[in-house]
């Protein structure tokens, strides 16, 4: 075996190096021993104009249903005790107009949506964008090669800039990083709350309209019909956003045209004075006349922007331009017309404020609009249900939620997913809320708390994005934050005033999900720390010899670990208790990065561990939070194909590294194309100029040239030692034919005996329960049961 030693050379030409002992540096981080980096082109497709219009049309059925049905209940929630005079109506209408303009239009459509993570939106998308620019990831498995991904977009921060100071401040203390993660989790829990309360209030409001024509109908009948509709809605979710969008989009488009037309009709028929509500003077008068009453009514006015966060969270289902086109051309103008039309009707019929929407409909159009409204209310639920699926998937990928089954429902749009477990949990909670509250006023109070909570989180995260990622002037950031934070805090204070009138429900639900996510993340971090602290020294492995002190039987063992470098403790546990081990052992690390997707061509990092005759490798499989392990993806085949290509590439690098001082030819530095066994071509990119054996690399400045010196260590292996690359490839294929076994650790986490009561409850009961009910990693990876070997171990925290 040959092992390469790097020596430092001073800039004046004299050699000043030192040899690093074998047992000290044989277990190098992956950044020093990486031998192959799969490189590919950015796989994001440019959308044609026709495709953008198609997505804009579909987005109506998925994204804007919630925002579009808010006219059903806004005036009812704003004036629960009736309208006092026309000045109140003008003030409330003016508030609605400016709230719609400032928050959905200016904040989200023109600012927040620009902060999308390669097309993905939502709270976790903002967090992942921050993680790429600031080291705030609580699991320290970052690696410099991750930054070379085509989807890992980031900008360099100048040392003396305000962004650099902000970055340094965030990285200085772990408490700040944990506080940032907690903020993200709170926002995520509020989005889940949206997914529960939106279907309840939307469907109940629309079905309740039948009491306008049949006032003697009992409330229990209305609630029963609403529950039936909700069951049907959640039952069709498995068909996917694509099919649901095509099914619902025509109805929503018709709904917006209806409410826009009815609004324009009411303005012309009843009172055009409502057009004066564009003047902010009426807002001042509104608060001057009835300060406390006007402030309390803000909770109802805020319902006019429900569904706005879903607009951003559902971005991954479509595209930024498509969502922007749909909002500015259809949604926004139709909503303004409808609210002004209702206000114009109420100017002369203030006693009808409880059923303002249905009372303002012309008699001949009542039943057609009722049917369309019911359909639109059902569709409104789709927006937040889709947003909930998206954000749960992101949380799972970043280690903040128990593993769940995620199904990909579209071949064209990768962000369209369905999560069965979450779907049925949402349905049950939604039915409980509908039956428990049975009126839109209390559900509206609860709904407002969830809506404004996630908006506050988004504003705070956007401030960091603007400072660190966009490098915006701090005065501009201060202006953005102060304007929107002050508006949202006023609304938040109003909804908190109604905590005892239903506002407590989202807080309780958010608290439950926050506990689940926090406990799961805590357990994930502790498991990683355990593996990191208990990893085995490579010197000990080498001391066992090529046979590892066991019988090497034909076959390949894929041993899964959380570590990106080092030999996991589970391997020593395995070889200590088993009499034999596979001829080829591959340590597989599934690593999720703070990016939305990792192109297939760049997914795997492969390196050799130890001498050639040990036949041990490491493979890091990298995924983004949007990537899925689909059933048609043969993970095992892809991994072994990359391993075979790595062996060929390794031999190629050996052939050009015979001289004492060398540099790679330019064509090899850029990329080397090899033919894989299935006939496809794969591009490999050199990370380092190491040989096929382990490199022992001394620390050096990037500017200093390196001299490579070689020494030989006698080969002692007898397993598959053919001496040629073709022989090793043949040996790999023979082992593959003999069988592949997936070895996974079944780690049980326990609290130490001297731990406090809270820690014991968290670890021994809550986390243990979540581990039992979550999906196993083998199920996520679609590993056949007959090829699975579980290795149990217990560790204490």
C-alpha positions in Angstrom: 0.0 0.0 0.0 1.2 3.5 -0.7 0.2 6.4 1.6 0.7 10.0 0.7 2.3 12.6 2.9 2.0 16.3 2.3 4.7 18.6 3.4 4.5 22.4 3.6 6.9 24.4 1.5 7.8 27.9 2.6 7.2 30.7 0.0 10.9 31.2 -0.3 11.4 27.7 -1.6 12.8 26.0 1.4 11.1 22.9 2.7 9.8 23.0 6.2 7.6 19.9 6.7 6.8 17.3 9.2 5.5 13.7 9.0 2.2 13.0 10.8 2.1 9.7 12.6 -0.2 7.0 11.2 -2.3 6.5 14.4 -2.7 10.3 14.8 -4.2 11.2 11.4 -5.4 8.0 9.7 -9.0 8.9 10.6 -9.3 12.1 8.7 -12.4 14.2 8.2 -14.0 13.7 4.9 -12.7 17.1 3.6 -9.1 15.6 3.7 -9.9 12.1 2.4 -12.6 12.8 -0.1 -11.6 11.2 -3.4 -14.6 11.7 -5.7 -17.3 14.3 -6.0 -20.1 13.8 -8.4 -20.8 16.9 -10.3 -23.8 17.8 -12.4 -25.7 20.5 -14.1 -28.4 22.4 -12.3 -31.5 20.4 -13.0 -34.0 23.2 -12.4 -36.2 23.6 -15.5 -36.9 26.9 -17.1 -40.6 27.3 -17.3 -42.1 28.4 -20.6 -44.7 31.2 -20.7 -47.5 28.8 -21.3 -46.4 26.6 -18.3 -46.3 29.7 -16.1 -49.9 30.6 -17.1 -50.9 27.0 -16.5 -49.4 27.1 -13.0 -51.0 30.5 -12.3 -54.4 29.0 -13.2 -53.7 25.9 -11.0 -52.5 28.1 -8.1 -56.0 29.6 -7.9 -57.3 26.2 -6.8 -54.6 25.5 -4.3 -53.1 28.7 -3.0 -55.8 31.3 -3.1 -58.9 29.5 -1.9 -58.4 30.5 1.7 -57.8 34.2 0.9 -60.7 34.2 -1.5 -63.3 32.9 0.9 -62.5 35.4 3.7 -65.4 37.8 2.6 -67.7 35.1 4.0 -66.9 36.0 7.6 -64.9 39.2 7.8 -67.7 41.7 8.5 -69.5 39.3 10.8 -66.3 38.8 12.9 -65.5 42.5 12.8 -68.9 43.6 14.1 -70.2 40.8 16.4 -72.4 43.3 18.3 -73.7 45.0 15.2 -72.7 48.2 13.2 -73.0 51.4 15.2 -73.0 53.9 12.2 -71.8 54.3 8.7 -68.5 55.9 9.9 -67.7 52.5 11.5 -68.2 50.8 8.1 -66.0 53.3 6.3 -63.2 52.9 8.9 -63.4 49.1 8.9 -63.4 49.1 5.0 -60.4 51.4 4.9 -58.5 49.1 7.3 -59.3 46.1 5.2 -58.1 47.9 2.0 -54.8 48.9 3.5 -54.3 45.6 5.3 -54.7 43.7 2.0 -52.4 46.1 0.3 -49.6 46.2 2.8 -49.4 42.6 4.0 -50.4 40.2 1.1 -49.4 42.5 -1.8 -46.4 44.5 -0.6 -44.9 42.3 2.1 -45.5 38.8 0.6 -46.0 39.1 -3.1 -43.2 41.7 -3.7 -40.8 41.1 -0.8 -41.1 37.8 1.0 -41.6 35.7 -2.2 -38.2 37.0 -3.4 -36.6 35.2 -0.4 -37.7 31.8 -1.8 -35.1 29.1 -1.6 -34.7 28.0 -5.2 -38.4 28.1 -5.6 -39.4 26.8 -2.2 -41.3 28.9 0.3 -42.3 28.7 3.9 -40.7 29.1 7.3 -38.2 26.3 7.0 -37.2 27.6 3.5 -36.2 30.9 5.1 -34.3 29.0 7.8 -32.4 26.9 5.4 -31.4 30.0 3.4 -30.0 31.4 6.7 -28.2 28.2 7.5 -26.2 28.4 4.2 -24.9 31.8 5.1 -24.6 31.6 8.9 -23.5 28.6 10.9 -26.6 28.2 12.9 -27.4 24.5 12.1 -27.7 22.7 15.4 -26.3 19.5 14.0 -22.6 20.2 13.1 -22.2 18.0 10.1 -21.5 20.7 7.6 -18.8 20.2 5.1 -17.0 22.4 2.6 -17.9 20.2 -0.4 -21.6 20.9 0.3 -21.0 24.5 -0.8 -20.0 23.3 -4.3 -23.5 22.0 -5.1 -25.2 23.7 -7.9 -28.2 24.4 -5.7 -26.1 25.6 -2.7 -26.4 29.3 -3.6 -24.7 31.7 -1.3 -22.9 35.0 -1.4 -19.6 35.8 0.2 -19.8 38.2 3.2 -17.3 41.0 3.4 -15.4 41.0 6.7 -16.2 44.5 7.8 -19.8 44.7 6.6 -22.9 44.9 8.8 -23.9 41.4 7.5 -20.6 40.0 8.8 -21.2 41.5 12.2 -24.7 40.1 12.3 -23.3 36.7 11.2 -20.7 36.8 13.9 -23.3 37.8 16.5 -25.5 34.8 15.6 -22.6 32.3 15.6 -21.1 33.5 18.8 -23.5 31.7 21.2 -25.4 28.4 21.0 -28.3 30.0 22.8 -28.9 32.4 20.0 -28.9 29.6 17.5 -31.4 27.6 19.6 -33.6 30.7 19.9 -33.6 31.1 16.1 -34.6 27.4 15.7 -37.3 27.8 18.4 -38.7 30.8 16.5 -38.8 28.7 13.3 -40.6 25.9 15.1 -43.2 28.3 16.5 -43.9 29.6 13.0 -44.2 26.0 11.8 -46.7 25.1 14.5 -48.8 28.1 13.7 -48.9 27.0 10.0 -50.1 23.6 11.2 -52.8 25.5 13.2 -53.8 27.2 10.0 -54.3 23.8 8.4 -56.8 22.9 11.2 -58.8 26.1 11.5 -59.0 27.1 7.8 -61.2 24.1 6.7 -63.4 24.5 9.8 -64.2 28.2 9.4 -64.4 28.2 5.6 -66.7 25.2 5.3 -68.9 26.2 8.3 -69.3 29.8 7.0 -70.3 28.7 3.5 -72.7 26.0 4.7 -74.2 28.4 7.2 -75.4 30.6 4.4 -78.3 28.2 3.9 -79.9 29.6 7.0 -80.5 32.9 5.2 -83.0 31.1 3.0 -84.1 28.6 5.7 -83.8 30.5 9.0 -85.5 27.7 11.1 -82.8 25.2 10.2 -81.0 24.0 13.4 -77.3 24.7 13.9 -76.6 21.0 14.5 -77.7 20.2 10.9 -75.4 22.9 9.5 -72.5 21.5 11.6 -73.3 17.9 10.4 -73.2 18.9 6.8 -69.9 20.8 7.3 -68.3 17.7 8.9 -69.5 15.5 6.0 -67.9 18.0 3.5 -64.6 18.0 5.5 -64.4 14.2 5.5 -64.8 14.2 1.7 -62.2 16.9 1.4 -59.5 15.1 3.4 -60.4 11.8 1.7 -59.4 13.1 -1.8 -56.1 14.5 -0.7 -54.2 11.4 -1.8 -54.9 12.3 -5.5 -52.4 15.0 -5.1 -52.2 18.8 -5.6 -51.9 18.5 -9.3 -55.2 16.7 -9.8 -56.9 18.6 -7.0 -55.6 21.9 -8.5 -57.1 21.1 -11.9 -60.3 20.0 -10.3 -60.6 23.1 -8.1 -59.1 25.9 -10.2 -62.1 26.4 -12.5 -64.4 26.7 -9.5 -62.1 29.2 -7.7 -61.7 31.3 -10.9 -65.5 31.3 -11.2 -65.7 32.3 -7.5 -63.4 35.3 -7.9 -65.3 36.5 -10.9 -68.6 36.1 -9.0 -67.5 38.0 -5.9 -65.9 40.7 -8.0 -69.0 41.1 -10.1 -71.4 41.1 -7.1 -69.1 43.7 -5.4 -69.2 46.0 -8.4 -73.0 45.5 -8.7 -73.5 46.5 -5.0 -71.2 49.6 -5.3 -73.2 50.9 -8.3 -76.6 50.0 -6.8 -76.2 51.0 -3.2 -73.6 53.6 -2.5 -70.5 54.7 -4.4 -69.3 56.7 -1.3 -67.4 53.6 -0.3 -64.8 54.5 -2.9 -63.7 57.2 -0.5 -62.4 54.4 1.9 -59.1 54.5 0.0 -58.4 57.6 2.1 -56.6 56.7 5.4 -58.4 59.5 7.1 -61.3 57.1 7.8 -58.9 54.8 9.8 -57.9 57.8 12.0 -61.6 58.6 12.6 -62.4 54.9 13.3 -60.0 54.7 16.2 -60.7 58.3 17.5 -64.4 57.6 17.9 -64.3 54.2 19.6 -60.8 53.4 20.7 -61.3 50.1 22.7 -64.1 48.9 20.5 -62.2 49.6 17.3 -59.1 48.0 18.6 -61.0 44.8 19.6 -62.5 44.7 16.0 -59.0 44.3 14.5 -59.2 40.6 15.1 -62.0 40.4 12.7 -60.4 42.7 10.1 -57.2 40.6 10.2 -59.3 37.6 8.9 -59.3 39.4 5.5 -55.7 38.3 5.1 -56.1 34.7 6.2 -54.3 32.3 3.8 -51.5 34.8 3.1 -48.9 32.6 4.7 -50.1 29.7 2.6 -49.4 31.8 -0.4 -45.7 31.7 0.5 -45.6 28.2 1.9 -47.3 26.7 -1.2 -44.8 28.3 -3.5 -42.9 25.0 -4.1 -46.0 23.6 -5.6 -45.9 26.2 -8.4 -43.5 29.0 -9.2 -43.0 32.6 -7.9 -44.0 34.3 -11.2 -47.2 32.1 -11.5 -48.3 33.0 -7.9 -47.6 36.7 -8.5 -49.5 36.8 -11.7 -52.6 35.1 -10.2 -52.6 37.5 -7.2 -52.2 40.8 -9.0 -54.4 40.1 -12.0 -57.4 38.3 -10.4 -57.3 37.8 -6.6 -56.4 41.3 -5.3 -58.9 43.4 -7.5 -61.8 40.9 -7.0 -61.3 41.0 -3.2 -61.3 44.8 -3.1 -64.5 44.9 -5.2 -66.2 42.4 -2.9 -65.3 44.1 0.4 -66.4 47.5 -1.0 -69.6 46.0 -2.3 -70.5 44.5 1.1 -69.8 47.8 2.8 -72.0 49.6 0.2 -74.8 47.2 0.9 -74.4 47.5 4.7 -74.6 51.3 4.5 -78.3 50.9 4.1 -78.8 47.5 5.7 -76.7 47.6 8.9 -78.9 45.0 10.6 -77.7 42.3 8.1 -74.1 42.4 9.2 -74.3 38.8 10.5 -74.9 37.5 7.0 -73.5 40.4 5.1 -72.1 38.3 2.2 -75.3 36.3 1.5 -77.7 39.2 2.1 -75.8 41.3 -0.4 -76.3 38.8 -3.2 -79.0 39.6 -5.7 -82.0 37.3 -5.2 -81.8 35.6 -8.6 -78.1 34.7 -8.1 -78.5 33.4 -4.5 -78.6 29.7 -5.0 -75.9 29.5 -7.8 -73.6 31.7 -5.6 -74.3 29.5 -2.6 -73.2 26.4 -4.5 -70.1 28.1 -5.8 -69.4 29.5 -2.3 -69.6 26.0 -0.8 -67.2 24.7 -3.4 -64.8 27.7 -2.8 -64.9 27.1 0.9 -63.9 23.5 0.4 -61.1 24.6 -1.9 -60.0 27.2 0.6 -59.0 24.4 2.9 -56.7 23.0 0.2 -54.3 25.9 0.4 -53.4 25.4 4.1 -53.5 21.6 3.8 -51.0 21.7 1.0 -48.9 24.3 3.0 -49.0 21.9 6.0 -47.7 19.0 4.0 -44.9 21.1 2.6 -43.7 22.5 5.9 -43.9 19.1 7.7 -41.8 17.6 4.9 -39.2 20.3 5.4 -39.2 19.8 9.2 -38.7 16.0 8.8 -35.7 16.6 6.5 -34.1 19.0 8.9 -34.5 16.6 11.9 -37.3 18.6 13.6 -40.2 16.2 13.1 -40.7 12.4 13.4 -40.3 10.5 10.2 -43.5 10.2 8.2 -44.5 8.7 4.9 -44.2 11.3 2.1 -45.7 10.6 -1.3 -44.8 12.4 -4.4 -48.0 13.1 -6.4 -46.8 14.9 -9.5 -44.2 13.9 -12.2 -43.7 17.5 -13.3 -43.7 19.6 -10.1 -41.4 18.0 -7.4 -42.9 20.1 -4.6 -46.4 18.5 -4.8 -46.6 15.9 -2.0 -49.1 14.1 0.3 -48.5 12.9 3.8 -51.1 10.3 4.9 -50.5 10.5 8.7 -50.7 14.3 8.8 -53.7 14.3 6.5 -55.8 12.2 8.9 -54.6 14.0 12.0 -55.6 17.3 10.5 -59.0 15.9 9.6 -59.7 14.6 13.1 -58.6 17.9 14.7 -60.6 19.9 12.2 -63.8 17.9 12.9 -63.2 18.4 16.7 -62.9 22.2 16.2 -66.0 22.4 14.0 -68.2 20.4 16.4 -66.6 21.9 19.6 -67.1 25.6 18.6 -70.0 25.2 16.1 -70.0 28.9 15.3 -67.7 31.0 13.1 -67.2 33.8 15.6 -65.2 31.7 18.1 -63.4 29.8 15.3 -62.5 33.1 13.8 -61.0 34.3 17.1 -58.9 31.1 17.2 -58.0 31.3 13.6 -56.7 34.9 13.9 -54.2 33.9 16.6 -52.6 31.3 14.3 -52.5 33.5 11.3 -50.9 36.5 12.9 -48.4 34.3 14.9 -46.8 32.9 11.7 -46.7 36.4 10.1 -44.7 37.7 13.0 -42.2 34.9 12.7 -41.9 35.5 8.9 -41.2 39.2 9.5 -38.4 38.5 12.0 -36.8 35.9 9.7 -37.1 38.3 6.8 -35.1 40.9 8.8 -32.2 38.4 9.1 -32.5 37.4 5.4 -32.3 41.0 4.3 -29.3 41.7 6.5 -27.2 38.5 5.9 -28.4 37.1 2.6 -29.5 40.2 0.6 -26.9 42.6 2.2 -29.6 45.3 2.3 -28.8 48.6 3.9 -29.6 48.4 7.6 -31.8 51.5 7.4 -34.0 49.7 4.8 -34.1 46.6 7.0 -35.1 48.8 9.9 -37.9 50.4 7.9 -39.3 47.1 6.7 -39.1 45.5 10.1 -40.6 48.4 12.0 -43.5 49.0 9.6 -44.7 45.4 9.3 -43.8 44.4 12.9 -45.7 47.3 14.3 -48.8 46.5 12.2 -48.7 42.8 13.1 -48.1 43.5 16.8 -51.2 45.7 16.9 -53.2 42.9 15.3 -51.6 40.3 17.6 -52.6 42.3 20.7 -56.1 42.4 19.5 -56.4 38.6 18.9 -54.8 38.0 22.3 -57.7 40.0 23.8 -60.0 37.2 22.6 -58.0 34.3 24.1 -60.9 33.3 26.3 -63.3 33.5 23.4 -61.6 30.7 21.3 -58.1 32.2 20.9 -56.7 29.6 23.3 -57.2 26.7 20.8 -54.4 27.5 18.4 -52.1 28.2 21.3 -52.8 24.8 22.8 -52.4 23.0 19.4 -49.2 25.0 18.7 -47.8 24.1 22.1 -48.4 20.3 21.6 -46.7 20.3 18.2 -43.9 22.5 19.5 -43.2 19.9 22.3 -43.2 17.1 19.7 -40.8 19.0 17.4 -38.5 20.2 20.1 -38.3 16.8 21.8 -37.6 15.0 18.5 -34.9 17.5 17.5 -33.3 17.2 21.0 -33.2 13.4 20.6 -31.8 13.7 17.1 -29.0 16.0 18.2 -28.1 13.7 21.2 -28.0 10.7 19.0 -25.6 12.5 16.6 -23.4 13.6 19.5 -23.3 10.0 20.9 -22.1 8.7 17.5 -19.6 11.5 17.2 -18.1 10.9 20.7 -18.1 7.1 20.5 -16.6 6.6 17.1 -13.9 4.1 16.7 -10.2 5.0 16.0 -9.1 4.0 12.5 -5.8 2.9 14.0 -7.7 0.2 15.9 -9.4 -0.9 12.7 -6.1 -1.1 10.8 -4.6 -3.1 13.7 -7.1 -5.9 13.0 -5.7 -6.5 9.6 -7.6 -6.8 6.2 -9.8 -9.6 7.6 -10.8 -7.4 10.6 -10.2 -10.4 12.8 -13.2 -12.1 11.3 -14.2 -14.3 8.3 -14.9 -12.1 5.3 -17.8 -13.7 3.5 -19.0 -12.8 0.0 -21.4 -10.0 -0.2 -21.7 -6.2 0.5 -22.7 -4.7 3.8 -24.2 -1.2 3.8 -23.8 0.1 7.3 -25.9 3.2 8.0 -24.5 5.9 10.2 -25.1 9.6 11.1 -21.3 10.4 10.8 -19.8 11.9 7.7 -16.3 10.9 8.8 -14.9 8.3 11.3 -16.0 4.7 12.0 -19.2 4.5 14.0 -19.4 2.7 17.3 -22.0 0.4 15.9 -19.3 -1.2 13.6 -17.1 -2.2 16.6 -20.3 -3.5 18.3 -21.0 -5.6 15.2 -17.6 -7.1 14.6 -17.2 -7.8 18.3 -20.4 -10.0 18.4 -20.4 -11.5 15.0 -18.0 -14.2 13.7 -18.0 -12.9 10.1 -18.4 -9.7 8.1 -19.0 -9.0 4.4 -16.2 -8.8 1.9 -17.0 -5.2 1.2 -18.2 -2.8 3.8 -19.7 0.6 3.0 -20.5 3.2 5.6 -23.5 5.0 4.4 -24.4 8.5 5.7 -27.8 10.0 4.7 -27.3 13.7 5.1 -29.9 16.4 4.7 -28.6 19.8 3.6 -30.1 23.2 4.0 -31.0 23.3 0.3 -34.3 22.5 -1.4 -32.9 19.7 -3.6 -29.6 18.0 -4.5 -29.3 17.0 -8.2 -29.1 13.2 -8.7 -25.7 13.7 -10.4 -24.3 15.4 -7.3 -25.9 13.2 -4.6 -23.1 10.8 -3.6 -19.7 11.5 -2.1 -17.5 8.4 -2.1 -14.1 7.7 -0.5 -12.0 4.7 0.5 -11.3 3.9 4.2 -8.0 2.2 4.9 -5.8 0.3 2.5 -7.3 -1.3 -0.7 -7.3 -4.8 0.7 -9.6 -3.8 3.5 -12.3 -3.1 1.0 -14.0 -0.5 3.1 -15.6 2.6 1.8 -17.7 5.6 2.9 -20.6 7.0 0.9 -22.3 10.2 1.9 -25.8 10.5 0.2 -26.9 14.1 0.3 -30.5 15.2 0.1 -32.4 18.5 0.2 -35.5 19.0 2.3 -37.7 18.6 -0.9 -36.0 15.4 -2.1 -38.0 12.2 -1.6 -37.1 8.5 -1.4 -39.5 7.3 -4.0 -40.3 3.6 -4.5 -39.1 3.7 -8.1 -35.6 4.9 -7.0 -33.3 2.0 -6.5 -31.0 3.6 -3.9 -28.9 0.4 -3.6 -28.2 0.3 -7.3 -27.3 3.9 -7.6 -25.0 3.7 -4.6 -23.1 0.7 -6.0 -22.9 2.2 -9.5 -21.2 5.3 -8.0 -18.9 3.1 -6.0 -17.8 1.3 -9.1 -17.3 4.6 -10.9 -15.2 5.8 -8.0 -12.9 2.8 -8.2 -12.2 3.6 -11.9 -11.7 7.3 -11.1 -9.4 6.5 -8.3 -7.2 4.4 -10.7 -7.2 7.2 -13.1 -5.9 9.6 -10.5 -3.2 7.1 -9.5 -2.0 7.0 -13.1 -1.4 10.8 -13.3 0.2 11.2 -9.8 3.5 9.3 -10.3 5.7 12.4 -10.2 6.9 13.9 -7.0 5.5 17.4 -7.9 2.5 17.5 -10.1 -0.7 19.3 -10.8 -3.8 17.8 -12.4 -4.3 18.6 -16.1 -6.9 21.2 -16.5 -9.4 18.9 -18.2 -9.2 16.6 -15.1 -9.4 19.4 -12.7 -12.7 20.5 -14.3 -14.4 17.1 -14.7 -13.7 13.6 -15.8 -16.4 11.6 -17.6 -16.6 7.9 -17.1 -18.8 5.2 -18.4 -20.8 3.4 -15.7 -21.8 -0.2 -16.0 -25.3 0.6 -17.3 -23.9 2.5 -20.2 -24.6 6.0 -18.8 -22.0 8.7 -18.5 -21.2 10.2 -15.1 -19.2 13.3 -14.4 -16.7 13.1 -11.6 -15.0 16.2 -10.1 -11.8 16.1 -8.2 -11.9 17.3 -4.6 -8.3 16.7 -3.8 -5.3 15.2 -5.5 -5.0 12.2 -3.2 -4.2 8.7 -4.3 -6.5 5.7 -3.9 -5.2 5.2 -0.4 -5.9 7.3 2.7 -4.3 10.7 2.6 -2.6 12.1 5.6 -2.8 15.8 5.0 -1.0 18.4 7.1 -2.6 21.7 7.8 -1.5 24.3 5.3 -2.3 27.6 3.8 -4.2 27.5 0.5 -1.5 29.7 -1.0 1.3 27.3 -0.2 2.3 24.7 -2.8 2.4 21.1 -1.7 5.1 18.5 -2.2 3.9 14.9 -2.3 6.1 12.2 -0.9 5.3 8.5 -1.0 6.3 5.5 1.0 5.2 1.9 0.8 3.5 -0.3 3.3 3.4 -4.0 2.5 0.0 -5.4 1.4 -1.2 -8.1 3.8 -4.7 -8.6 2.4 -5.9 -11.7 0.6 -9.5 -10.8 -0.1 -10.1 -9.9 -3.7 -6.6 -8.4 -4.1 -6.3 -8.6 -7.9 -3.9 -5.6 -8.3 -5.9 -4.1 -11.2 -8.8 -1.9 -11.4 -10.7 -4.4 -13.5 -10.0 -7.0 -10.9 -11.5 -4.9 -8.1 -14.5 -4.0 -10.2 -15.0 -7.7 -10.9 -14.7 -8.4 -7.2 -17.3 -5.7 -6.5 -19.7 -7.2 -9.0 -19.2 -10.7 -7.5 -20.0 -9.4 -4.1 -23.0 -7.6 -5.4 -24.2 -10.8 -6.9 -23.7 -12.6 -3.6 -26.1 -10.2 -1.9 -26.4 -6.8 -0.3 -27.3 -6.5 3.4 -28.5 -3.1 4.9 -27.2 -2.8 8.5 -29.0 -0.3 10.6 -28.6 0.7 14.2 -31.7 0.4 16.4 -30.5 2.9 19.0 -32.5 3.2 22.2 -32.1 6.5 24.1 -32.4 6.6 27.8 -32.0 9.3 30.4 -29.2 8.8 33.0 -30.4 7.7 36.4 -29.2 11.0 38.0 -31.2 13.0 35.5 -34.0 15.3 36.6 -37.7 14.4 36.4 -38.4 16.6 33.3 -35.5 15.1 31.4 -36.6 11.6 32.2 -40.1 12.4 31.0 -38.8 14.0 27.8 -36.4 11.2 26.9 -37.8 8.0 28.4 -41.5 8.7 27.6 -42.1 11.4 25.0 -39.1 10.7 22.7 -39.4 7.0 23.1 -43.1 7.1 22.2 -42.3 9.2 19.1 -39.6 6.7 18.1 -42.0 3.9 18.3 -44.8 5.5 16.2 -42.6 7.1 13.5 -41.6 5.4 10.3 -38.5 3.3 10.4 -35.5 4.5 8.2 -35.7 1.1 6.4 -39.3 1.9 5.3 -38.3 5.4 4.1 -35.5 3.9 2.0 -37.7 1.0 0.8 -35.2 -1.6 2.0 -36.6 -5.2 1.6 -37.2 -6.8 5.0 -35.1 -9.9 4.0 -32.1 -7.6 3.3 -32.3 -5.8 6.6 -30.1 -6.4 9.7 -30.9 -4.3 12.8 -28.2 -3.9 15.4 -29.4 -2.8 18.8 -27.6 -0.5 21.2 -28.5 1.7 24.2 -27.0 5.0 25.2 -27.7 7.3 28.0 -28.0 11.1 27.9 
